[in-house]
Amino acid sequence: MLNFAATVAGAGLAAIVLVANLQGAPLPKDETTRAGATLLDPMTITSIPAAPEQRPTEAIRLIDLRSGATCRMPYPHRLSENFSFAPVGPDCQGSPDLARVTKWRRTAEGYLEMADAGERPVLRFMPGDGVLYESVYPAQAIVTIVPAKS
């Protein structure tokens, strides 16, 4: 058993050394190439055009992953902590949750909250990973918000 542990440890150490050698050492400042690597010329780098300016999203698409319903709404740029009218379109009626939404707001914690006419929360969203927002309330709701394509 001890031989096995020593063999595994030795193989692991050899793998680490091999990976470190494959990555190569940093290039000295006065070299332009080494083992196929090329240093970038600062003049070339600055001449690469910048990425196009990102325009703010003008519309969002809500996607209810349980019902399959999707609907488009204007992006909530100017929401405050007070509820305001949510312009939910008729295509949201296919979602049991989205069909109840009439108001929305942004909370002090940064959540996007959607409510019914009585201002009772229907859905709560947090900024998402890979999407603009993802639902966090109620637990059974699976609604995401993404930028709408024209």
C-alpha angles and dihedrals in degrees: 000000000000091000090054092052092048091048092050092047091048092049091050092051091048090051091052092051091047093051091047091052092047091055091057131215121285115272119253113247094247097053121087098189138019128168092347096311119126126205114227118244110233090223090056093048094052091050093060106107116247120248113271113272111268111239117211114260109262097192139021133210119219114208121194102202093194099054098023092233118145130185138176126232136170113270110264096238098152105036118142133190089275119084117254134181113289111214096223112174128220092257088072090067090088090071118073090211100042092045089066096052117108102145139036142184143171113246126222088253091058098257122139107227126193121196142181125249090280090054092248110148114257099169135006123197134193126199106280138223106245092356131065093245139354127199119255099169131087097025094225094053116097106188125148130190120214134170110278117239109228 
